[in-house]
Amino acid sequence: MTTPHDEPLHLRRIDPSQNMRRFYSLSIQPTLFGETSLIRHWGRIGTNGQEMMETFDESTAATKAMAKLVGSKRRRGYRGPPGGDSR
């Protein structure tokens, strides 16, 4: 069974008036030890950016953390790619 967060979520914030072109990606992946990791990748579009991994004992905790981050990013103006997934 698939969950809404089985696929990576890619968000972008582009504002030419502020010379802003940023990306933010989130994905949930299992670890080798039975835990679940939330992987965040962000930066300016066209660069390698930065990455951070947070590990949780339960997948529900990782899913809740991801939902909280997605809400925060959407409030700041991040959107999905044009014509893409609108999650």
Secondary structure, 3 states (H helix, E strand, C coil): CCCCCCCCEEEEEEEHHHCEEEEEEEEEEECCCCCEEEEEEEEECCCCCEEEEEEECCHHHHHHHHHHHHHHHHHCCCECCCCCCCC
